[in-house]
């Protein structure tokens, strides 16, 4: 590869990196932002229409599942009517509100021209959404071609069609690359590829979606800072990209891995979802347990004390059960339990953990209880976190210096506050 690990580290300064996921993210089966959801079995692709057949009308969603996505200093929320709200940093057009400005957007407002979204994901300085007809749109910074629109560079403050993608079930967004899962079980990738995060076997970036070779029957995906994952319907997990902190789960620190490689340590573990963070990764099992590996500088794997070194292989997070969703930020992690409560661990600086602490020395590998109930979805950004509640409110904690918590206070928020306040995901 042309890019060294040192050059990548320079490109990803610790103070300005986000990682989702979502995809979920998060595992992106939930639509990004650093959270995850149960994987769905792939369906057969629809037959191609006859030449000259007019395109079908765009359906209007009637039962959209609301979600949240957290980026590097900005936030997104998918509302029940298929529209998307955004707030926070808008310096690269990542809010999709027609604005590129050094001034932050302090309250939620609508992403323009997007009324039928089913999933959303937030990256470093760009955003991606799946529409109800299975196509994908993206907006914000197009550095490294990460919008997938066939060109390099530029800022696009309104949604742009991602070239050539249809029948998409899930998306996940990293710092400078994006992944999409189609209904036929194939994975497509675009954007930066300096450390093999696109899985193409080389280090050449792509400005349009390109199929990841050797992968089929995939049911979920996850994009981290510069590493990627796919979960197949046989339960096997495949990883590629940057591995300087053992974030691929292959048992050692290594040079970048440019093609999908099976994570054999997860064979038979019942993995149903993943969340890829900045330099660490989490997995959720079918029993609701959590595994963590990769960088543990702030205890973000949940498996060893902060600063104890990289966790080389997937390791169980002690005492954490009943988990239904995960989200991984740059240096912190979040879990949603089946009783609607939330746990956080990792970097406590900027209030990322929402437990009242605000300093790196208060970082912990032990999951902390966040004072929230009735949670239905979660997301982790670079230095803030989002929690969607049953009543439609969105809670936020962590840094609010670019209004990523939708508040006027320019400060760290060490306990959950209400976005808006008064904002609801129901129209």
Secondary structure, DSSP 8 states (H G I E B T S, - for coil): --S-HHHHHHHS-GGG-----BBTBBSGGG-STT----------------TT---------SS---EEEE-SSEEEEE-TTS-EEEEEEETTSTT-SS--EEEEEEEEEE-TT---EEEEEE-SSEEEEEETTS-EEEEEE-GGGTT-SSS---EEEEEEE-TT--SEEEEEE-SSEEEEEETTS-EEEEE--TTSTT-SSS---EEEEEE-TT--SEEEEEE-SSEEEEEETTS-EEEEE--TTSTT-SSS--S-EEEEEE-GGGTTS-EEEEEE-SSEEEEEETTS-EEEEE--TTSTTSSS-TTS--EEEEEE-TT--SEEEEEE-SSEEEEEETTS-EEEEE--GGGTTSSS--SGGG-EEEEEEES--SEEEEEE-SSEEEEEETTS-EEEEEE-TTSTTS-S--SEEEEEEESTTT--S--
